[in-house]
Amino acid sequence: MPAVCYSYYDYGVEAINGKPVTEQDIRAWADEAERGYDVAQLRKRGRRPAGDGPGQVVPVRLDATLLAALAERAERDQVSRSEAIRAAIRAYVA
């Protein structure tokens, strides 16, 4: 009885934009990678700086009432909670 070889991708588990990834796709991507990439054209990853440069995470505790008020204000201003906090701190230290 001949051995049947199945690939993980034969089951259609992996897909990009709804299209199943094939062994041919993988081979094409591997060949492209082996040829090398122009580093200048690669997308930069990570978060955008939220000010003058990279930010530092500062944990802060908020009670439920203050957190609810923050969420309400951020939603009203159509910004994230983090951006609302940064705006409040900028106003405070100005």
Helices and strands as residue ranges (DSSP letters): G 8-11, E 15-16, E 19-20, H 23-35, G 39-41, H 64-77, H 81-93
